[in-house]
Amino acid sequence: MFTATIAAAASERLWSAPLAAADALDAPMVAVLGDPDFYGRFGFRPSTDFDIVGEEPAWEHLFQIRTLAAYDPSVQGAFIWSVTGTATARTPSASTAGRTRPST
């Protein structure tokens, strides 16, 4: 039990700094790909709650978003990972509006 308490406290500390830094940089959200039970403890929710879909449908249950102070609900659509470590959510065009995920 003591070890689990220490691990939970360490996880909280590890996530508080990067989330605060992203917030200070006016990032609208942080995205992760991982265990919903783990990341849910830090306020992450399924990306589909925000009408954002990831690039890989098979990973949909693992793709999660944590909104920050600069969050704009109009940012929706396909989430595109970048090789530089930044990413964007692209609002669907009129021709793709209504689709639940981008076509491949």
N, C-alpha and C positions, 0 to 999 in steps of 0.2 A: 504494500500500500504506500509506504513512504517513497519508494522508487517511482511509482506512478505519479505521485504528487509532484515530485521534483521534475519529472519529464513534462508534465502538463505546464508547470511554471516556466520551464525552459522554452517550450514551444511558444507560449504566449509572448515571452520576451523577444524571441527570434522574429516573430511576425509583427510586433508593435512598431519596431524601427522602420522597416521598409514600407509599411502602410502609411506611417506618419510622413515619411520622406516623399512618397508618391502624392499624398495629399498636399504637402507643402509646394510641390511642383505643379499643382493644379491639374493633375491627372484625373480624368473623370472616373476611372475604374481600374481595378487590377484583375487580371485573369489568371487562372491556374488550371492545370490539368492534373487531377489527382483524386484521392479518396474523399468523397463527400462527407463522411463522418468526421474525418480529421479537419478538413478546411471549413466545414460548417461551424466549427467552434470559434472561428475567427470572422464570422459574418459573411462568408461566401455562400452564394446561392446558385442553383442551376442557371446557366446562361439563358436557357429558354424562358425563364421568368422575366427576362429583359428583352425578349424578342431578338436575341443574338444567337446565331448558330455558328458552330465551329466548322473547320474544314473537313473533319473526318466524322461522318455520321456514327460510326461504331464507338466513338469515344464520347458521344453526347452526354451520357450520364456522369462523366468525369470532368467535363468542361464547366467551370464555375466562375462567377463574377462577384467581386466585392465593389460596390459603388462607393465613391468618395464625395467630398463636398462639391466638387465641380461637375458631378454627374448631370448629364442632360438626357432625359428620357427619349428624345428624338433620335439619339444614336442607336440604331438598330440594324439588323441585317447580318451579313456574312462577316465573321471575324477573320482577319487575315494576319497570320504570323509573319513577322519580318525577320530576316537574317541578322539584323542589327540589334534585335532584342526588343524593338518597339512593335506595336501592332495597331491596327485600326479596325473599327467596325464600320462597314460601308452600308449606307442606307440603300435598299434595293431600288433599282430604277423602275419606271412605270411598267416596263415589260416583264419584270420579275416580281412585282408586288403580288402578294398573296401566296407565294411559294413559302414553304416552311424551311427550305434549305436551298443553297445555290445549286444549279445544275453542274455536272462535271463533264 
